[in-house]
Amino acid sequence: MVAVALAVVTAGTGGATAVHAGEQGVEGLALRDATASRVANIALPGSAARTAASWCGSVSQSDRTPNAIAGNPVRWVYALPSDGQDRLSSIGDVMQTDAEQIDAWWRAQDPTHVPRNDLAQFSCGLQLDIATVRTLESSAELSLLAGRFAAVFNALNAAGLRSPFAKYVVYFDSAVSDATVCGQGGSDSSGFGLAVVYTQACTGVSTAAVAAHELLHTLGAVPEGAPNECPDEDGGHTCDESSDLMYPSIDDAPLSTKVLDPGRNDYYGHSGAWADAQDSPWLVRLDDQMPFALSVSGPGSVGSDVPGLQCAQSCTTTWNAGTRLALTATPGPGAKLVRWGSACVGAAGCTLAVEPGARLSALFAPASFRLTVAVSGRGAVRSLKTGITCRPRCSATFPSYAPVKLTATATKGWRFRSWSGACRRSKRTCSVPMTKAASVRAVFVRA
């Protein structure tokens, strides 16, 4: 895997000086097309100017479900070396501030799309659902660029943060020897993406700008073959407008001064045949949301492969229209999925697209119910399935929602008159639906 470096711009009294960093190899990863970003002068966490928001959440290694916004999430992670001091109490504020700035900037650039940040409901409202990881390596071992991105990747992998449905924005809090390399990003063919901001690498430039830049790399920007792709790079940056967020250099101006693909002709919102980051499933299509109603009955829950749906009772979630979901039914203890209804049938897997009018029901029930049979007079009752042979009383357990056929046979000199209880007919045969525990009485009289 080859990482394309971003040029460094350092502001000074004599103007800006661009320093091209060249290409950096990133070894030992399964990722492809990672991009190393050299962005000069990123503001350090803790700066009063960078903590406009406060993060009031709590750390969770596992994703809190159901997600506040259904669909492919952008998860935020705080990472540090094995011997690093945990500073999430302050850096969490920086991450929350950056997430809100990126959201506002993106909406201003494109009112129809915004990154789907993974949010959870806390006491103070919706906040980033931040996870934390530690690398196996120490601060000294990770001071050099070589191996740093791999160490972060391996730490996420060890923590189970390796979903092909997620992009991960990681704020890596460790001292570095090269203060000009401020982030790296890339994704693999499965969809997994990693955007890393090195919090102690640079001072002066918005971390929000770096995070947004790296996130765009995980969404496929800038694809090879884009009209204004930098000619001396293997994709990753544009060279037509210095205000473009994906330009190979950046100054200390705030994120609000950057532009998302000026002219919309390279990597976002274009009409060409090459990859377009605006089509990414990790963006919420604000102008094309679709509700999906799920009705759950009985002891069980339904979840989806794409994060955002985990319902133990009837619920309605909202998705990008057309999102395809593979749904899994999880029965409670001693229960089973009886059947799907509406969009799916049977009791096997269920795959559907969220489209207008899409609805689904899931019926769960105890795996079995007990059937009790009593006989009045002289005769016998037997079930077609093994279990019931009654004279005068017996019971057996049968699978739920699987009808049990009973047959009444009179003794010589007697005749069958009627059923009572779960059967209400005068014919000798009866079918009990077994939708609950049931009792049946067969009445025989003298012929």
C-alpha positions as CSV (number, residue, x, y, z in Angstrom):
1,M,0.0,0.0,0.0
2,V,1.3,3.5,-0.9
3,A,0.4,6.6,1.0
4,V,0.3,9.9,-1.0
5,A,1.7,12.8,1.2
6,L,0.0,16.1,1.5
7,A,2.3,19.2,1.1
8,V,2.9,21.4,4.2
9,V,2.3,25.1,4.2
10,T,3.8,27.1,7.0
11,A,2.7,30.7,7.4
12,G,5.3,33.4,8.0
13,T,6.0,37.1,7.5
14,G,7.4,36.4,4.1
15,G,4.4,34.5,2.9
16,A,3.7,30.7,2.6
17,T,6.4,28.1,1.9
18,A,5.3,24.8,0.5
19,V,7.3,21.7,1.4
20,H,6.4,18.7,-0.6
21,A,6.8,15.6,1.4
22,G,6.9,12.9,-1.3
23,E,5.4,9.5,-1.0
24,Q,5.4,7.4,2.2
25,G,5.1,3.6,2.2
26,V,2.9,2.1,4.8
27,E,3.8,-1.5,5.4
28,G,2.0,-4.5,7.0
29,L,-1.6,-3.5,6.4
30,A,-4.5,-5.0,4.5
31,L,-5.7,-1.6,3.6
32,R,-5.3,-0.1,0.1
33,D,-5.0,3.4,-1.2
34,A,-4.1,5.0,2.2
35,T,-3.2,8.6,2.0
36,A,-0.8,10.3,4.4
37,S,-1.7,13.9,5.1
38,R,1.0,16.4,5.9
39,V,-0.9,19.4,7.2
40,A,1.2,22.0,9.0
41,N,0.3,23.7,12.3
42,I,-2.7,21.7,13.6
43,A,-4.1,23.2,16.9
44,L,-3.2,21.1,19.9
45,P,-6.1,19.7,22.0
46,G,-6.8,21.8,25.0
47,S,-6.6,25.2,23.2
48,A,-9.4,27.5,24.3
49,A,-10.1,28.3,20.7
50,R,-10.7,24.7,19.9
51,T,-13.1,23.6,22.6
52,A,-16.3,25.4,21.7
53,A,-18.2,22.2,22.5
54,S,-18.1,19.9,25.5
55,W,-18.3,16.2,25.2
56,C,-20.5,14.8,28.0
57,G,-20.5,11.2,26.9
58,S,-19.0,8.0,28.3
59,V,-16.6,5.6,26.7
60,S,-18.0,2.3,25.2
61,Q,-15.9,-0.2,23.3
62,S,-19.0,-1.6,21.7
63,D,-21.3,0.4,19.5
64,R,-24.3,1.7,21.4
65,T,-27.4,0.4,19.6
66,P,-29.7,1.3,18.1
67,N,-27.7,4.1,16.4
68,A,-29.2,7.5,16.6
69,I,-28.9,7.8,12.8
70,A,-29.5,4.6,11.0
71,G,-27.0,3.5,8.3
72,N,-23.3,3.1,7.6
73,P,-21.7,5.1,10.5
74,V,-18.6,7.2,10.9
75,R,-17.3,6.1,14.3
76,W,-14.9,8.3,16.4
77,V,-12.1,6.8,18.4
78,Y,-9.6,8.1,20.8
79,A,-6.3,6.2,20.6
80,L,-3.1,6.4,22.6
81,P,0.1,4.3,23.0
82,S,0.6,1.7,25.6
83,D,2.3,4.1,28.0
84,G,0.4,7.3,27.0
85,Q,-1.5,9.5,29.5
86,D,-5.2,9.3,28.9
87,R,-6.4,12.8,28.0
88,L,-9.9,12.0,26.7
89,S,-11.4,14.4,29.2
90,S,-10.0,17.3,27.1
91,I,-9.5,15.7,23.7
92,G,-13.1,14.5,23.8
93,D,-14.2,18.2,23.7
94,V,-11.9,18.7,20.7
95,M,-13.4,15.7,18.9
96,Q,-17.0,16.9,19.7
97,T,-16.2,20.4,18.5
98,D,-14.6,19.1,15.3
99,A,-17.5,16.8,14.6
100,E,-20.0,19.7,14.9
101,Q,-17.8,22.0,12.8
102,I,-17.5,19.3,10.0
103,D,-21.3,18.8,10.1
104,A,-22.0,22.5,9.8
105,W,-19.3,23.0,7.1
106,W,-20.6,20.0,5.1
107,R,-24.2,21.2,5.2
108,A,-23.0,24.6,4.0
109,Q,-21.2,23.1,1.1
110,D,-23.9,20.6,0.3
111,P,-27.4,21.0,1.9
112,T,-28.4,17.6,0.7
113,H,-25.7,15.5,2.4
114,V,-23.8,15.2,5.7
115,P,-21.4,12.6,7.2
116,R,-23.3,10.0,9.3
117,N,-21.4,10.5,12.6
118,D,-22.1,7.8,15.2
119,L,-24.1,9.5,17.9
120,A,-25.6,8.3,21.2
121,Q,-28.1,9.9,23.5
122,F,-26.5,11.1,26.7
123,S,-27.8,13.3,29.6
124,C,-26.8,16.5,27.7
125,G,-28.2,15.3,24.3
126,L,-26.8,13.6,21.2
127,Q,-23.0,13.3,21.4
128,L,-20.3,11.3,19.7
129,D,-20.2,7.7,20.7
130,I,-16.5,7.6,21.4
131,A,-14.5,4.4,21.9
132,T,-10.9,4.2,23.2
133,V,-8.0,1.9,22.2
134,R,-4.4,1.6,23.2
135,T,-1.7,0.3,20.9
136,L,0.7,-2.5,21.9
137,E,3.6,-0.1,21.2
138,S,5.0,2.6,23.5
139,S,5.3,6.3,22.7
140,A,9.0,6.0,21.9
141,E,8.3,3.2,19.5
142,L,5.6,5.2,17.7
143,S,7.4,8.6,17.5
144,L,8.5,7.9,13.9
145,L,5.9,7.8,11.0
146,A,6.9,4.3,9.9
147,G,4.5,1.8,11.5
148,R,2.3,4.4,13.3
149,F,-0.7,4.0,11.0
150,A,-0.2,0.2,11.2
151,A,-0.2,0.3,15.0
152,V,-3.4,2.3,15.0
153,F,-5.0,-0.1,12.6
154,N,-3.9,-3.2,14.6
155,A,-5.2,-1.6,17.9
156,L,-8.6,-1.1,16.3
157,N,-8.6,-4.6,14.9
158,A,-7.7,-6.1,18.4
159,A,-10.6,-4.1,19.9
160,G,-13.1,-5.4,17.4
161,L,-13.4,-2.1,15.6
162,R,-13.1,-3.5,12.1
163,S,-16.6,-3.3,10.6
164,P,-16.8,-3.1,6.8
165,F,-19.9,-0.9,7.4
166,A,-17.9,1.7,9.3
167,K,-15.4,4.5,8.7
168,Y,-13.3,5.3,11.8
169,V,-12.0,8.8,12.6
170,V,-9.2,8.3,15.1
171,Y,-7.5,11.0,17.1
172,F,-4.1,9.4,18.0
173,D,-2.6,11.1,21.0
174,S,1.2,10.5,21.0
175,A,4.4,12.5,20.6
176,V,6.0,12.4,17.2
177,S,9.4,13.1,15.8
178,D,8.1,14.6,12.5
179,A,5.8,17.5,13.5
180,T,4.6,18.0,9.9
181,V,2.9,14.7,9.4
182,C,-0.6,15.3,10.9
183,G,-2.8,12.5,9.6
184,Q,-3.3,9.5,7.3
185,G,-6.4,7.9,5.8
186,G,-7.5,5.2,3.5
187,S,-10.0,2.4,3.0
188,D,-10.0,-1.2,1.7
189,S,-12.2,-3.0,-0.8
190,S,-14.5,-4.3,2.0
191,G,-15.6,-0.7,2.9
192,F,-13.6,-0.4,6.2
193,G,-11.9,3.0,6.3
194,L,-9.5,4.6,8.7
195,A,-8.9,8.3,9.0
196,V,-6.2,9.2,11.6
197,V,-5.4,12.6,13.1
198,Y,-2.1,12.9,15.0
199,T,-3.0,15.3,17.7
200,Q,0.5,16.1,18.9
201,A,2.0,16.4,15.4
202,C,1.4,20.0,14.5
203,T,0.1,23.3,15.8
204,G,-2.0,26.1,14.4
205,V,-4.3,24.5,11.8
206,S,-7.8,23.2,12.5
207,T,-8.0,19.5,13.4
208,A,-11.5,19.6,12.0
209,A,-10.0,20.4,8.6
210,V,-7.5,17.5,8.9
211,A,-10.3,15.1,10.0
212,A,-12.6,16.2,7.1
213,H,-9.7,15.8,4.7
214,E,-8.8,12.3,5.9
215,L,-12.5,11.3,6.0
216,L,-12.9,12.2,2.4
217,H,-9.9,9.9,1.6
218,T,-11.8,7.0,3.2
219,L,-14.8,7.9,1.0
220,G,-12.7,7.6,-2.1
221,A,-11.5,11.1,-2.8
222,V,-9.6,11.9,-4.9
223,P,-10.0,9.1,-7.5
224,E,-7.3,8.4,-10.1
225,G,-8.3,10.0,-13.4
226,A,-10.1,13.0,-11.9
227,P,-9.7,15.9,-14.3
228,N,-7.7,18.1,-11.8
229,E,-5.9,15.3,-10.0
230,C,-2.3,16.3,-9.1
231,P,-0.2,15.0,-12.0
232,D,2.8,13.9,-9.8
233,E,0.7,11.8,-7.4
234,D,-1.0,8.4,-7.5
235,G,-4.4,9.9,-6.7
236,G,-5.5,11.6,-3.5
237,H,-5.4,15.3,-4.2
238,T,-6.4,18.0,-6.7
239,C,-4.2,20.9,-7.9
240,D,-6.6,23.3,-9.6
241,E,-7.8,25.4,-6.6
242,S,-5.8,26.1,-3.4
243,S,-9.1,26.5,-1.5
244,D,-10.1,22.9,-2.2
245,L,-10.0,20.8,1.0
246,M,-8.3,18.1,-1.0
247,Y,-5.5,20.4,-2.3
248,P,-2.0,19.0,-1.5
249,S,-1.3,21.9,0.9
250,I,-3.2,23.7,3.6
251,D,-2.7,26.8,5.7
252,D,-3.9,27.8,9.1
253,A,-7.2,29.2,8.0
254,P,-10.3,27.6,9.6
255,L,-12.3,24.8,8.0
256,S,-15.0,27.3,7.0
257,T,-12.7,28.8,4.4
258,K,-12.2,25.5,2.6
259,V,-14.3,24.3,-0.4
260,L,-15.7,20.9,-1.1
261,D,-14.6,20.2,-4.7
262,P,-14.8,23.7,-6.3
263,G,-16.6,23.3,-9.6
264,R,-17.9,19.9,-8.6
265,N,-15.9,18.2,-11.3
266,D,-13.3,16.0,-9.5
267,Y,-14.5,13.9,-6.6
268,Y,-17.8,15.2,-5.3
269,G,-21.2,15.8,-7.0
270,H,-19.8,15.5,-10.5
271,S,-21.5,13.9,-13.6
272,G,-18.5,11.9,-14.7
273,A,-18.1,8.1,-14.8
274,W,-15.4,8.0,-12.1
275,A,-16.0,7.5,-8.4
276,D,-18.0,10.2,-6.7
277,A,-17.7,10.6,-2.9
278,Q,-21.2,12.2,-2.8
279,D,-22.6,8.8,-3.5
280,S,-21.0,7.3,-0.4
281,P,-23.3,5.3,1.9
282,W,-21.5,7.0,4.8
283,L,-23.3,10.2,4.0
284,V,-26.9,10.9,5.1
285,R,-28.9,12.0,2.1
286,L,-30.9,14.7,3.8
287,D,-33.2,15.1,0.8
288,D,-34.0,11.4,0.4
289,Q,-34.8,9.8,3.7
290,M,-37.2,6.9,4.0
291,P,-39.0,5.5,7.1
292,F,-39.0,1.7,7.7
293,A,-41.6,0.3,10.1
294,L,-40.9,-2.9,11.9
295,S,-43.5,-4.7,14.0
296,V,-42.1,-7.2,16.6
297,S,-44.4,-9.5,18.5
298,G,-43.4,-12.0,21.2
299,P,-40.0,-12.7,22.9
300,G,-37.3,-11.7,20.4
301,S,-35.5,-8.9,18.6
302,V,-34.5,-8.0,15.1
303,G,-31.2,-6.4,14.0
304,S,-29.7,-5.5,10.7
305,D,-26.3,-6.0,9.1
306,V,-26.0,-2.2,8.5
307,P,-25.9,-0.5,11.9
308,G,-29.0,1.4,13.0
309,L,-31.7,-1.2,13.7
310,Q,-31.9,-3.3,16.8
311,C,-35.5,-3.6,17.9
312,A,-37.0,-5.7,20.7
313,Q,-40.4,-4.1,20.2
314,S,-42.1,-2.4,17.3
315,C,-40.1,0.5,16.0
316,T,-39.6,2.9,13.0
317,T,-36.1,3.9,11.8
318,T,-35.1,6.2,9.0
319,W,-32.7,5.4,6.2
320,N,-31.3,6.6,2.9
321,A,-33.9,5.5,0.4
322,G,-32.9,2.3,-1.3
323,T,-30.6,1.0,1.5
324,R,-30.4,-2.8,1.4
325,L,-30.7,-4.5,4.8
326,A,-30.0,-8.1,5.7
327,L,-32.2,-8.7,8.8
328,T,-31.5,-11.2,11.6
329,A,-34.1,-12.4,14.1
330,T,-32.9,-13.3,17.6
331,P,-35.4,-15.2,19.6
332,G,-35.4,-14.8,23.4
333,P,-34.5,-17.8,25.7
334,G,-36.7,-20.8,24.9
335,A,-38.3,-19.0,22.0
336,K,-38.2,-19.1,18.2
337,L,-39.0,-17.0,15.2
338,V,-42.4,-18.2,13.9
339,R,-42.5,-16.2,10.7
340,W,-41.8,-12.9,9.0
341,G,-44.6,-10.9,7.6
342,S,-45.2,-8.3,4.9
343,A,-41.8,-7.7,3.1
344,C,-40.5,-11.2,3.9
345,V,-42.1,-14.6,4.4
346,G,-41.2,-17.8,6.2
347,A,-38.7,-18.1,9.0
348,A,-35.4,-18.0,7.1
349,G,-33.3,-14.9,6.4
350,C,-34.8,-11.7,5.3
351,T,-33.2,-9.2,2.9
352,L,-35.0,-6.1,1.7
353,A,-34.6,-2.6,0.4
354,V,-35.9,0.4,2.3
355,E,-38.5,1.7,-0.2
356,P,-41.8,3.6,-0.1
357,G,-44.3,1.6,2.0
358,A,-41.7,-0.9,3.2
359,R,-42.9,-2.7,6.3
360,L,-42.0,-5.9,8.1
361,S,-43.3,-7.9,10.9
362,A,-41.6,-10.6,13.0
363,L,-43.6,-13.0,15.2
364,F,-41.7,-14.8,18.0
365,A,-43.2,-17.4,20.3
366,P,-42.1,-19.9,22.9
367,A,-40.5,-22.9,21.0
368,S,-43.2,-25.2,22.3
369,F,-46.6,-25.3,24.0
370,R,-48.3,-28.1,26.1
371,L,-51.4,-29.8,24.8
372,T,-53.7,-31.5,27.4
373,V,-56.4,-33.9,26.3
374,A,-59.2,-35.3,28.4
375,V,-61.8,-38.0,27.5
376,S,-65.4,-38.2,28.8
377,G,-67.1,-41.6,28.2
378,R,-65.5,-44.5,26.5
379,G,-63.2,-43.8,23.7
380,A,-59.6,-42.7,22.9
381,V,-57.9,-39.6,21.3
382,R,-54.7,-39.9,19.4
383,S,-52.5,-37.3,17.6
384,L,-51.2,-37.8,14.1
385,K,-47.8,-36.7,15.6
386,T,-46.4,-38.9,18.3
387,G,-47.4,-37.7,21.7
388,I,-51.1,-38.0,22.4
389,T,-52.7,-41.4,23.2
390,C,-55.5,-40.6,25.7
391,R,-57.8,-42.8,27.7
392,P,-58.9,-40.9,29.8
393,R,-56.4,-38.0,30.2
394,C,-52.9,-37.2,28.9
395,S,-50.7,-34.3,27.8
396,A,-47.6,-33.7,25.6
397,T,-45.5,-30.8,24.4
398,F,-45.5,-29.8,20.7
399,P,-43.7,-27.2,18.6
400,S,-45.5,-23.9,18.7
401,Y,-47.5,-22.7,15.7
402,A,-47.4,-26.2,14.2
403,P,-51.0,-27.5,14.2
404,V,-51.6,-30.9,15.9
405,K,-54.3,-33.1,14.3
406,L,-56.3,-35.2,16.8
407,T,-58.6,-38.1,16.0
408,A,-61.3,-39.4,18.4
409,T,-62.2,-43.2,18.2
410,A,-65.1,-44.6,20.2
411,T,-65.1,-47.9,22.0
412,K,-67.6,-50.5,20.8
413,G,-71.1,-49.6,21.9
414,W,-70.2,-45.9,22.1
415,R,-70.1,-43.0,19.7
416,F,-68.2,-39.7,19.5
417,R,-70.5,-36.7,20.2
418,S,-68.3,-33.5,20.3
419,W,-65.2,-31.7,21.2
420,S,-64.8,-28.8,23.7
421,G,-61.9,-26.5,24.6
422,A,-59.5,-25.7,21.8
423,C,-61.6,-27.8,19.4
424,R,-65.2,-26.8,18.6
425,R,-66.7,-29.3,16.2
426,S,-68.6,-32.6,16.0
427,K,-66.4,-34.4,13.5
428,R,-64.0,-37.0,14.8
429,T,-60.9,-35.1,13.7
430,C,-59.7,-31.8,15.0
431,S,-56.7,-29.6,14.4
432,V,-55.3,-27.6,17.3
433,P,-53.2,-24.5,16.1
434,M,-50.8,-24.6,19.1
435,T,-50.5,-20.8,19.1
436,K,-50.6,-21.1,22.9
437,A,-50.9,-23.8,25.6
438,A,-54.2,-25.6,24.9
439,S,-56.6,-28.1,26.4
440,V,-59.2,-30.3,24.6
441,R,-62.0,-32.6,25.8
442,A,-63.5,-35.3,23.7
443,V,-67.0,-36.5,24.7
444,F,-68.3,-40.0,24.0
445,V,-71.8,-41.2,24.6
446,R,-73.5,-44.6,24.4
447,A,-74.5,-45.6,20.9
